[in-house]
Amino acid sequence: MNIITLPLAEIKLPEKNVRIHTEKQIKEFSRSVKMFGQIRPIVIDENGIILAGVGLFETLKSMGKNEGNFYRVEGLSENQKKKLMIADNKIFGLGVDNLDVFNAFLDELQHDLDIPGYDEDILKSMVAAADEVSQRISDYGTVGADDIADMETARGKKEAAIASSANETNDGDSPAQPQAEGTSEVRRFVICPKCEEKIWL
């Protein structure tokens, strides 16, 4: 691919453009050019009319640039030029983000989340949410001091309720039923999924 540098003043916009470029998009284009430079050429025909890259061209002009990088395509019919313009805008939109890699990159970037095309605050909130989920997963199955105290309180209330019920039965007309020999109170427990210890309720 032969990339050439041309003055922006020599380049012409097409009479009609398939894509409408918003002010926000031009702003993000500008952020990208400032951060990385012009990373792809603007495609023009033999007459200097843009076939692909109008948004980038408008960005360079808005930034006060005098020159840009171009790739000239020659020998296309008018129909082929129209098809190129349509295809260029559509094909890039057919890709799908790999969210696993996207999230891994965000994690690797740590707090350096100034990325053109994205709102930095939203990316930070995404990373914070992911950290919170990871923390919750790592904490799953652990029992804190407050949880243990709550369980002990609940067990005490249960035992008091059982004792109170037994006393009410003994005070009534019906004699208390003797406890079967060799039986004891059945205590309930759960198994901690992290350490596999029994947690008595």
Secondary structure as a PSIPRED ss2 file (coil, helix, strand):
# PSIPRED VFORMAT (PSIPRED V4.0)

   1 M C   1.000  0.000  0.000
   2 N C   1.000  0.000  0.000
   3 I E   0.000  0.000  1.000
   4 I E   0.000  0.000  1.000
   5 T E   0.000  0.000  1.000
   6 L E   0.000  0.000  1.000
   7 P E   0.000  0.000  1.000
   8 L H   0.000  1.000  0.000
   9 A H   0.000  1.000  0.000
  10 E H   0.000  1.000  0.000
  11 I C   1.000  0.000  0.000
  12 K E   0.000  0.000  1.000
  13 L C   1.000  0.000  0.000
  14 P C   1.000  0.000  0.000
  15 E C   1.000  0.000  0.000
  16 K C   1.000  0.000  0.000
  17 N C   1.000  0.000  0.000
  18 V C   1.000  0.000  0.000
  19 R C   1.000  0.000  0.000
  20 I C   1.000  0.000  0.000
  21 H C   1.000  0.000  0.000
  22 T C   1.000  0.000  0.000
  23 E H   0.000  1.000  0.000
  24 K H   0.000  1.000  0.000
  25 Q H   0.000  1.000  0.000
  26 I H   0.000  1.000  0.000
  27 K H   0.000  1.000  0.000
  28 E H   0.000  1.000  0.000
  29 F H   0.000  1.000  0.000
  30 S H   0.000  1.000  0.000
  31 R H   0.000  1.000  0.000
  32 S H   0.000  1.000  0.000
  33 V H   0.000  1.000  0.000
  34 K H   0.000  1.000  0.000
  35 M H   0.000  1.000  0.000
  36 F H   0.000  1.000  0.000
  37 G C   1.000  0.000  0.000
  38 Q C   1.000  0.000  0.000
  39 I C   1.000  0.000  0.000
  40 R C   1.000  0.000  0.000
  41 P C   1.000  0.000  0.000
  42 I E   0.000  0.000  1.000
  43 V E   0.000  0.000  1.000
  44 I E   0.000  0.000  1.000
  45 D C   1.000  0.000  0.000
  46 E C   1.000  0.000  0.000
  47 N C   1.000  0.000  0.000
  48 G C   1.000  0.000  0.000
  49 I E   0.000  0.000  1.000
  50 I E   0.000  0.000  1.000
  51 L E   0.000  0.000  1.000
  52 A E   0.000  0.000  1.000
  53 G C   1.000  0.000  0.000
  54 V H   0.000  1.000  0.000
  55 G H   0.000  1.000  0.000
  56 L H   0.000  1.000  0.000
  57 F H   0.000  1.000  0.000
  58 E H   0.000  1.000  0.000
  59 T H   0.000  1.000  0.000
  60 L H   0.000  1.000  0.000
  61 K H   0.000  1.000  0.000
  62 S H   0.000  1.000  0.000
  63 M C   1.000  0.000  0.000
  64 G C   1.000  0.000  0.000
  65 K C   1.000  0.000  0.000
  66 N C   1.000  0.000  0.000
  67 E E   0.000  0.000  1.000
  68 G E   0.000  0.000  1.000
  69 N E   0.000  0.000  1.000
  70 F E   0.000  0.000  1.000
  71 Y E   0.000  0.000  1.000
  72 R E   0.000  0.000  1.000
  73 V C   1.000  0.000  0.000
  74 E C   1.000  0.000  0.000
  75 G C   1.000  0.000  0.000
  76 L C   1.000  0.000  0.000
  77 S C   1.000  0.000  0.000
  78 E H   0.000  1.000  0.000
  79 N H   0.000  1.000  0.000
  80 Q H   0.000  1.000  0.000
  81 K H   0.000  1.000  0.000
  82 K H   0.000  1.000  0.000
  83 K H   0.000  1.000  0.000
  84 L H   0.000  1.000  0.000
  85 M H   0.000  1.000  0.000
  86 I H   0.000  1.000  0.000
  87 A H   0.000  1.000  0.000
  88 D H   0.000  1.000  0.000
  89 N H   0.000  1.000  0.000
  90 K H   0.000  1.000  0.000
  91 I H   0.000  1.000  0.000
  92 F H   0.000  1.000  0.000
  93 G H   0.000  1.000  0.000
  94 L H   0.000  1.000  0.000
  95 G C   1.000  0.000  0.000
  96 V C   1.000  0.000  0.000
  97 D C   1.000  0.000  0.000
  98 N C   1.000  0.000  0.000
  99 L H   0.000  1.000  0.000
 100 D H   0.000  1.000  0.000
 101 V H   0.000  1.000  0.000
 102 F H   0.000  1.000  0.000
 103 N H   0.000  1.000  0.000
 104 A H   0.000  1.000  0.000
 105 F H   0.000  1.000  0.000
 106 L H   0.000  1.000  0.000
 107 D H   0.000  1.000  0.000
 108 E H   0.000  1.000  0.000
 109 L H   0.000  1.000  0.000
 110 Q C   1.000  0.000  0.000
 111 H C   1.000  0.000  0.000
 112 D C   1.000  0.000  0.000
 113 L C   1.000  0.000  0.000
 114 D C   1.000  0.000  0.000
 115 I C   1.000  0.000  0.000
 116 P C   1.000  0.000  0.000
 117 G C   1.000  0.000  0.000
 118 Y C   1.000  0.000  0.000
 119 D C   1.000  0.000  0.000
 120 E H   0.000  1.000  0.000
 121 D H   0.000  1.000  0.000
 122 I H   0.000  1.000  0.000
 123 L H   0.000  1.000  0.000
 124 K H   0.000  1.000  0.000
 125 S H   0.000  1.000  0.000
 126 M H   0.000  1.000  0.000
 127 V H   0.000  1.000  0.000
 128 A H   0.000  1.000  0.000
 129 A H   0.000  1.000  0.000
 130 A H   0.000  1.000  0.000
 131 D H   0.000  1.000  0.000
 132 E H   0.000  1.000  0.000
 133 V H   0.000  1.000  0.000
 134 S H   0.000  1.000  0.000
 135 Q H   0.000  1.000  0.000
 136 R H   0.000  1.000  0.000
 137 I H   0.000  1.000  0.000
 138 S H   0.000  1.000  0.000
 139 D H   0.000  1.000  0.000
 140 Y C   1.000  0.000  0.000
 141 G C   1.000  0.000  0.000
 142 T C   1.000  0.000  0.000
 143 V C   1.000  0.000  0.000
 144 G C   1.000  0.000  0.000
 145 A H   0.000  1.000  0.000
 146 D H   0.000  1.000  0.000
 147 D H   0.000  1.000  0.000
 148 I H   0.000  1.000  0.000
 149 A H   0.000  1.000  0.000
 150 D H   0.000  1.000  0.000
 151 M H   0.000  1.000  0.000
 152 E H   0.000  1.000  0.000
 153 T H   0.000  1.000  0.000
 154 A H   0.000  1.000  0.000
 155 R H   0.000  1.000  0.000
 156 G H   0.000  1.000  0.000
 157 K H   0.000  1.000  0.000
 158 K H   0.000  1.000  0.000
 159 E H   0.000  1.000  0.000
 160 A H   0.000  1.000  0.000
 161 A H   0.000  1.000  0.000
 162 I H   0.000  1.000  0.000
 163 A H   0.000  1.000  0.000
 164 S H   0.000  1.000  0.000
 165 S H   0.000  1.000  0.000
 166 A H   0.000  1.000  0.000
 167 N H   0.000  1.000  0.000
 168 E H   0.000  1.000  0.000
 169 T H   0.000  1.000  0.000
 170 N H   0.000  1.000  0.000
 171 D H   0.000  1.000  0.000
 172 G C   1.000  0.000  0.000
 173 D C   1.000  0.000  0.000
 174 S C   1.000  0.000  0.000
 175 P C   1.000  0.000  0.000
 176 A C   1.000  0.000  0.000
 177 Q C   1.000  0.000  0.000
 178 P C   1.000  0.000  0.000
 179 Q C   1.000  0.000  0.000
 180 A C   1.000  0.000  0.000
 181 E C   1.000  0.000  0.000
 182 G C   1.000  0.000  0.000
 183 T C   1.000  0.000  0.000
 184 S C   1.000  0.000  0.000
 185 E C   1.000  0.000  0.000
 186 V C   1.000  0.000  0.000
 187 R C   1.000  0.000  0.000
 188 R C   1.000  0.000  0.000
 189 F E   0.000  0.000  1.000
 190 V E   0.000  0.000  1.000
 191 I E   0.000  0.000  1.000
 192 C C   1.000  0.000  0.000
 193 P C   1.000  0.000  0.000
 194 K C   1.000  0.000  0.000
 195 C C   1.000  0.000  0.000
 196 E C   1.000  0.000  0.000
 197 E C   1.000  0.000  0.000
 198 K E   0.000  0.000  1.000
 199 I E   0.000  0.000  1.000
 200 W E   0.000  0.000  1.000
 201 L C   1.000  0.000  0.000
